Amino acid sequence: MDALLYILIFGFLMSLIAWIGITTLAIKEKALEKLLLILVAFSAGALLGGAFLHLIPESIEESGDGLGMMIWVLIGFAIFFLLEQFLRWQHSHRIPMEQRKEREPVGVLILLADGIHNFIGGLAIASSFMVSFEVGLITWIAAAAHEIPQELGDFGILLNSGWKKRKALLANFLSALTIIPGGIITYFLSANLDTLFLLPFAAGNFIYIAASDLIPEIKHGKKDYGESVFTRLGHFVAFIVGIIFILAIRLVFG
């Protein structure tokens, strides 16, 4: 199957994750918050596993240029740090269900930031599929593990900003669709440009998200829901499971 078809199919599947926000309406807020912290810990492990066990080794193996690829990892990390200085990229994965009467700018800003985030994700996923289906699949799974708690949190933020449920779901979905043009652009650029650098670039993105957004969110969440040994252990186990999950997929498909 042509790489472009894989890019379109898996890009659309990633966009569909935005609709998971509707599940928050059937779960009690306190229970959902606890579940989210487990998901966040798992996605942090999956992103770090995807970066260190998949994207970085794959890019070095394909290019044979270890130093060059590690520089691109740092560039990917730095670009996300730069974007966070201008957009409220780092946001809570919590579900504030109390609605306000008027929309706040933060709602629009979240959608804008996520649109850029997903566009860059499209670049990374497409470049992975350009290497092989197996490489693309592992990258997609690692990214999808992060999208679930992120989209749940985004939906809650939009509701808290005064958005109606249907409009919030639709806006979140439209923002997620930016992953597709990102993938298409990468595919056509690859005809005249070696897009392999996007693999370590994506690894830098994954590392930044896990280290600056997800792990601090877990540490902050424990203050609200208790810091018992079982709570800390549960989050750590979920984190390790995320890493092992990516390692297992890498061993099976790599």
ABEGO torsion letter per residue (X at the ends): XBAAAAAAAAAAAAAAAAAAAAAAAABBAAAAAAAAAAAAAAAAAAAAAAAAAAAAAAAAAAAGBAAAAAAAAAAAAAAAAAAAAABBABBBABBBABBBABBBAAAAAAAAAAAAAAAAAAAAAAAAAAABAAAAAAAAAAAAAAAAAAAAAAAAAAAAAGBBAAAAAAAAAAAAAAAAAAAAAAAAAAAABBAAAAAAAAAAAAAAAAAAAAAAAAAAAAAAAEABAAAAAAAAAAAAAAAAAAAAAAAAAX
